[in-house]
Each structure stands twice: as structure tokens, then as C-alpha cells.
Amino acid sequence: MALIIDKADAHPTLKDFSLDGRFLVSLGGGPCRIWDVETSTVVASLLRGNFHFIYLSFTSCRFSVNGNGSQILYITAIRSKMSLDAKTHKCVYHTSSWMRVSWKHVVPDPISALSVSPDGEHLAM
């Protein structure tokens, strides 16, 4: 077994490999980082917010496929406009551009685990 990420700027929690084995996701303080497994470099940093809202933290993630077979990344995040109204959201990112394609409020409490069915049709939280 080979050591893939041994970088000072890596998060303490490595969460998931992409289905094709090209990418690895790390979560922790700051942005969610997507690593290229072959080069051990960051290819994307998914920011925690914009002017509409902030994500207090990214909590779980899983790679999957969408209905047309494209690879996507599901991330659960605690979202808030103010720290008093925190809610957990499911965010979906397309792996070809690392752009968020959707998000949806799912539960009012933090999520500790996330699983996706092989066809990408069902989420378990």
C-alpha cells in the first residue's frame, strides 16, 4: 500500500476516493480539497461560502454517478446565514468542473455518515 497524501496542507480527514480512482477528498477546517491521486496536488478547493451564505463545515462526502453516468460528488455541509440558524444541506458538485450543481436542505441536525447507492439514485444519511 502506497502513501498518497503526505502534505502539510492536507486536512486531518481523508474521506473518499473517486469511482475512477483519480481523486481523493479531504475535509476539515477551511475549504474542502480535491486531490489528484497521481500527482498529490490539489486540483480544486470547494469554498465554504459566498455572499449569500456560509458553510460552517463540510461533514461527509461520497462520489457517485448521476442519471446520465457522469461522476459527481455529494457533500453534506452545515449551512448558515447566521450562526443561530445552522442547517445541514446536501451539495452536489460535478467532477469535470468542480462547480456546485445543486444543494438542498435535508435535516436540521448534523449528519455523521453518508452513503450513496451504486446507481446514484438513493442517499442514506
Summary of the structure (lengths in Angstrom):
residues: 125
radius of gyration: 14.2
end to end distance: 30.0
largest distance: 44.2
contacts: 331
relative contact order: 0.16
helix: 2%
strand: 52%
